[in-house]
Amino acid sequence: MKPIKRLLAKLPSARPDGDGWLAVCPICGGVLRISEGWPLILLTCGNGCRMLAILDKLRLRCRDIKTKSATAKPSATSAAETEGCHE
């Protein structure tokens, strides 16, 4: 299963929005923006919940949301956006 499909399956509230998705944050109930970055899918909570905490709540790990491939690098993602996902 592709990483984005695995993640979206855990977020039944997720709906397409522009170039990503919006969902309910599983921690605070706020707005969670989901976008495909490189090398990870980015999870940004409007209330500031940390990405690792969101993954933990969804019972996922950083490796579950890796989008990196050997040949494709669609966009750069900063270390701040991936906050600790360096498995």
MODELLER restraints for C-alpha pairs under 7 A, 6 or more apart:
rsr = mdl.restraints
at = mdl.atoms
rsr.add(forms.Gaussian(group=physical.xy_distance, feature=features.Distance(at['CA:3:A'], at['CA:64:A']), mean=5.99, stdev=0.5))
rsr.add(forms.Gaussian(group=physical.xy_distance, feature=features.Distance(at['CA:3:A'], at['CA:65:A']), mean=4.98, stdev=0.5))
rsr.add(forms.Gaussian(group=physical.xy_distance, feature=features.Distance(at['CA:3:A'], at['CA:66:A']), mean=6.56, stdev=0.5))
rsr.add(forms.Gaussian(group=physical.xy_distance, feature=features.Distance(at['CA:3:A'], at['CA:67:A']), mean=6.74, stdev=0.5))
rsr.add(forms.Gaussian(group=physical.xy_distance, feature=features.Distance(at['CA:4:A'], at['CA:65:A']), mean=6.82, stdev=0.5))
rsr.add(forms.Gaussian(group=physical.xy_distance, feature=features.Distance(at['CA:8:A'], at['CA:14:A']), mean=6.45, stdev=0.5))
rsr.add(forms.Gaussian(group=physical.xy_distance, feature=features.Distance(at['CA:10:A'], at['CA:58:A']), mean=6.52, stdev=0.5))
rsr.add(forms.Gaussian(group=physical.xy_distance, feature=features.Distance(at['CA:11:A'], at['CA:23:A']), mean=6.73, stdev=0.5))
rsr.add(forms.Gaussian(group=physical.xy_distance, feature=features.Distance(at['CA:13:A'], at['CA:23:A']), mean=5.11, stdev=0.5))
rsr.add(forms.Gaussian(group=physical.xy_distance, feature=features.Distance(at['CA:13:A'], at['CA:24:A']), mean=6.06, stdev=0.5))
rsr.add(forms.Gaussian(group=physical.xy_distance, feature=features.Distance(at['CA:14:A'], at['CA:21:A']), mean=6.08, stdev=0.5))
rsr.add(forms.Gaussian(group=physical.xy_distance, feature=features.Distance(at['CA:14:A'], at['CA:22:A']), mean=5.37, stdev=0.5))
rsr.add(forms.Gaussian(group=physical.xy_distance, feature=features.Distance(at['CA:14:A'], at['CA:23:A']), mean=4.11, stdev=0.5))
rsr.add(forms.Gaussian(group=physical.xy_distance, feature=features.Distance(at['CA:15:A'], at['CA:21:A']), mean=5.29, stdev=0.5))
rsr.add(forms.Gaussian(group=physical.xy_distance, feature=features.Distance(at['CA:15:A'], at['CA:22:A']), mean=5.41, stdev=0.5))
rsr.add(forms.Gaussian(group=physical.xy_distance, feature=features.Distance(at['CA:15:A'], at['CA:23:A']), mean=6.40, stdev=0.5))
rsr.add(forms.Gaussian(group=physical.xy_distance, feature=features.Distance(at['CA:16:A'], at['CA:22:A']), mean=6.44, stdev=0.5))
rsr.add(forms.Gaussian(group=physical.xy_distance, feature=features.Distance(at['CA:20:A'], at['CA:34:A']), mean=5.59, stdev=0.5))
rsr.add(forms.Gaussian(group=physical.xy_distance, feature=features.Distance(at['CA:20:A'], at['CA:35:A']), mean=4.59, stdev=0.5))
rsr.add(forms.Gaussian(group=physical.xy_distance, feature=features.Distance(at['CA:21:A'], at['CA:33:A']), mean=5.94, stdev=0.5))
rsr.add(forms.Gaussian(group=physical.xy_distance, feature=features.Distance(at['CA:21:A'], at['CA:34:A']), mean=5.03, stdev=0.5))
rsr.add(forms.Gaussian(group=physical.xy_distance, feature=features.Distance(at['CA:21:A'], at['CA:35:A']), mean=6.57, stdev=0.5))
rsr.add(forms.Gaussian(group=physical.xy_distance, feature=features.Distance(at['CA:22:A'], at['CA:31:A']), mean=6.70, stdev=0.5))
rsr.add(forms.Gaussian(group=physical.xy_distance, feature=features.Distance(at['CA:22:A'], at['CA:32:A']), mean=5.59, stdev=0.5))
rsr.add(forms.Gaussian(group=physical.xy_distance, feature=features.Distance(at['CA:22:A'], at['CA:33:A']), mean=4.76, stdev=0.5))
rsr.add(forms.Gaussian(group=physical.xy_distance, feature=features.Distance(at['CA:22:A'], at['CA:34:A']), mean=6.11, stdev=0.5))
rsr.add(forms.Gaussian(group=physical.xy_distance, feature=features.Distance(at['CA:23:A'], at['CA:31:A']), mean=6.02, stdev=0.5))
rsr.add(forms.Gaussian(group=physical.xy_distance, feature=features.Distance(at['CA:23:A'], at['CA:32:A']), mean=5.02, stdev=0.5))
rsr.add(forms.Gaussian(group=physical.xy_distance, feature=features.Distance(at['CA:23:A'], at['CA:33:A']), mean=6.57, stdev=0.5))
rsr.add(forms.Gaussian(group=physical.xy_distance, feature=features.Distance(at['CA:24:A'], at['CA:30:A']), mean=5.67, stdev=0.5))
rsr.add(forms.Gaussian(group=physical.xy_distance, feature=features.Distance(at['CA:24:A'], at['CA:31:A']), mean=5.19, stdev=0.5))
rsr.add(forms.Gaussian(group=physical.xy_distance, feature=features.Distance(at['CA:24:A'], at['CA:32:A']), mean=5.55, stdev=0.5))
rsr.add(forms.Gaussian(group=physical.xy_distance, feature=features.Distance(at['CA:25:A'], at['CA:31:A']), mean=5.78, stdev=0.5))
rsr.add(forms.Gaussian(group=physical.xy_distance, feature=features.Distance(at['CA:25:A'], at['CA:32:A']), mean=4.97, stdev=0.5))
rsr.add(forms.Gaussian(group=physical.xy_distance, feature=features.Distance(at['CA:25:A'], at['CA:45:A']), mean=6.52, stdev=0.5))
rsr.add(forms.Gaussian(group=physical.xy_distance, feature=features.Distance(at['CA:26:A'], at['CA:54:A']), mean=6.68, stdev=0.5))
rsr.add(forms.Gaussian(group=physical.xy_distance, feature=features.Distance(at['CA:26:A'], at['CA:57:A']), mean=6.78, stdev=0.5))
rsr.add(forms.Gaussian(group=physical.xy_distance, feature=features.Distance(at['CA:27:A'], at['CA:54:A']), mean=6.56, stdev=0.5))
rsr.add(forms.Gaussian(group=physical.xy_distance, feature=features.Distance(at['CA:30:A'], at['CA:45:A']), mean=6.89, stdev=0.5))
rsr.add(forms.Gaussian(group=physical.xy_distance, feature=features.Distance(at['CA:30:A'], at['CA:46:A']), mean=6.40, stdev=0.5))
rsr.add(forms.Gaussian(group=physical.xy_distance, feature=features.Distance(at['CA:30:A'], at['CA:47:A']), mean=6.36, stdev=0.5))
rsr.add(forms.Gaussian(group=physical.xy_distance, feature=features.Distance(at['CA:31:A'], at['CA:45:A']), mean=5.86, stdev=0.5))
rsr.add(forms.Gaussian(group=physical.xy_distance, feature=features.Distance(at['CA:31:A'], at['CA:46:A']), mean=5.44, stdev=0.5))
rsr.add(forms.Gaussian(group=physical.xy_distance, feature=features.Distance(at['CA:32:A'], at['CA:43:A']), mean=6.62, stdev=0.5))
rsr.add(forms.Gaussian(group=physical.xy_distance, feature=features.Distance(at['CA:32:A'], at['CA:44:A']), mean=5.61, stdev=0.5))
rsr.add(forms.Gaussian(group=physical.xy_distance, feature=features.Distance(at['CA:32:A'], at['CA:45:A']), mean=4.39, stdev=0.5))
rsr.add(forms.Gaussian(group=physical.xy_distance, feature=features.Distance(at['CA:32:A'], at['CA:46:A']), mean=6.26, stdev=0.5))
rsr.add(forms.Gaussian(group=physical.xy_distance, feature=features.Distance(at['CA:33:A'], at['CA:43:A']), mean=5.81, stdev=0.5))
rsr.add(forms.Gaussian(group=physical.xy_distance, feature=features.Distance(at['CA:33:A'], at['CA:44:A']), mean=5.07, stdev=0.5))
rsr.add(forms.Gaussian(group=physical.xy_distance, feature=features.Distance(at['CA:33:A'], at['CA:45:A']), mean=6.26, stdev=0.5))
rsr.add(forms.Gaussian(group=physical.xy_distance, feature=features.Distance(at['CA:34:A'], at['CA:42:A']), mean=5.64, stdev=0.5))
rsr.add(forms.Gaussian(group=physical.xy_distance, feature=features.Distance(at['CA:34:A'], at['CA:43:A']), mean=4.88, stdev=0.5))
rsr.add(forms.Gaussian(group=physical.xy_distance, feature=features.Distance(at['CA:34:A'], at['CA:44:A']), mean=6.56, stdev=0.5))
rsr.add(forms.Gaussian(group=physical.xy_distance, feature=features.Distance(at['CA:35:A'], at['CA:41:A']), mean=5.76, stdev=0.5))
rsr.add(forms.Gaussian(group=physical.xy_distance, feature=features.Distance(at['CA:35:A'], at['CA:42:A']), mean=5.18, stdev=0.5))
rsr.add(forms.Gaussian(group=physical.xy_distance, feature=features.Distance(at['CA:35:A'], at['CA:43:A']), mean=6.86, stdev=0.5))
rsr.add(forms.Gaussian(group=physical.xy_distance, feature=features.Distance(at['CA:36:A'], at['CA:42:A']), mean=6.06, stdev=0.5))
rsr.add(forms.Gaussian(group=physical.xy_distance, feature=features.Distance(at['CA:37:A'], at['CA:75:A']), mean=6.13, stdev=0.5))
rsr.add(forms.Gaussian(group=physical.xy_distance, feature=features.Distance(at['CA:37:A'], at['CA:76:A']), mean=6.92, stdev=0.5))
rsr.add(forms.Gaussian(group=physical.xy_distance, feature=features.Distance(at['CA:37:A'], at['CA:77:A']), mean=5.95, stdev=0.5))
rsr.add(forms.Gaussian(group=physical.xy_distance, feature=features.Distance(at['CA:38:A'], at['CA:67:A']), mean=6.05, stdev=0.5))
rsr.add(forms.Gaussian(group=physical.xy_distance, feature=features.Distance(at['CA:38:A'], at['CA:68:A']), mean=5.96, stdev=0.5))
rsr.add(forms.Gaussian(group=physical.xy_distance, feature=features.Distance(at['CA:38:A'], at['CA:73:A']), mean=6.35, stdev=0.5))
rsr.add(forms.Gaussian(group=physical.xy_distance, feature=features.Distance(at['CA:38:A'], at['CA:74:A']), mean=6.52, stdev=0.5))
rsr.add(forms.Gaussian(group=physical.xy_distance, feature=features.Distance(at['CA:38:A'], at['CA:75:A']), mean=5.67, stdev=0.5))
rsr.add(forms.Gaussian(group=physical.xy_distance, feature=features.Distance(at['CA:38:A'], at['CA:76:A']), mean=5.66, stdev=0.5))
rsr.add(forms.Gaussian(group=physical.xy_distance, feature=features.Distance(at['CA:38:A'], at['CA:77:A']), mean=5.58, stdev=0.5))
rsr.add(forms.Gaussian(group=physical.xy_distance, feature=features.Distance(at['CA:39:A'], at['CA:66:A']), mean=5.61, stdev=0.5))
rsr.add(forms.Gaussian(group=physical.xy_distance, feature=features.Distance(at['CA:39:A'], at['CA:67:A']), mean=5.08, stdev=0.5))
rsr.add(forms.Gaussian(group=physical.xy_distance, feature=features.Distance(at['CA:39:A'], at['CA:68:A']), mean=4.42, stdev=0.5))
rsr.add(forms.Gaussian(group=physical.xy_distance, feature=features.Distance(at['CA:40:A'], at['CA:65:A']), mean=5.59, stdev=0.5))
rsr.add(forms.Gaussian(group=physical.xy_distance, feature=features.Distance(at['CA:40:A'], at['CA:66:A']), mean=4.39, stdev=0.5))
rsr.add(forms.Gaussian(group=physical.xy_distance, feature=features.Distance(at['CA:40:A'], at['CA:67:A']), mean=5.17, stdev=0.5))
rsr.add(forms.Gaussian(group=physical.xy_distance, feature=features.Distance(at['CA:40:A'], at['CA:68:A']), mean=6.90, stdev=0.5))
rsr.add(forms.Gaussian(group=physical.xy_distance, feature=features.Distance(at['CA:41:A'], at['CA:65:A']), mean=5.51, stdev=0.5))
rsr.add(forms.Gaussian(group=physical.xy_distance, feature=features.Distance(at['CA:41:A'], at['CA:66:A']), mean=6.46, stdev=0.5))
rsr.add(forms.Gaussian(group=physical.xy_distance, feature=features.Distance(at['CA:41:A'], at['CA:67:A']), mean=6.57, stdev=0.5))
rsr.add(forms.Gaussian(group=physical.xy_distance, feature=features.Distance(at['CA:42:A'], at['CA:81:A']), mean=6.96, stdev=0.5))
rsr.add(forms.Gaussian(group=physical.xy_distance, feature=features.Distance(at['CA:43:A'], at['CA:51:A']), mean=5.85, stdev=0.5))
rsr.add(forms.Gaussian(group=physical.xy_distance, feature=features.Distance(at['CA:44:A'], at['CA:51:A']), mean=6.93, stdev=0.5))
rsr.add(forms.Gaussian(group=physical.xy_distance, feature=features.Distance(at['CA:51:A'], at['CA:83:A']), mean=6.99, stdev=0.5))
rsr.add(forms.Gaussian(group=physical.xy_distance, feature=features.Distance(at['CA:55:A'], at['CA:61:A']), mean=6.08, stdev=0.5))
rsr.add(forms.Gaussian(group=physical.xy_distance, feature=features.Distance(at['CA:62:A'], at['CA:85:A']), mean=5.29, stdev=0.5))
rsr.add(forms.Gaussian(group=physical.xy_distance, feature=features.Distance(at['CA:62:A'], at['CA:87:A']), mean=6.72, stdev=0.5))
rsr.add(forms.Gaussian(group=physical.xy_distance, feature=features.Distance(at['CA:63:A'], at['CA:87:A']), mean=6.57, stdev=0.5))
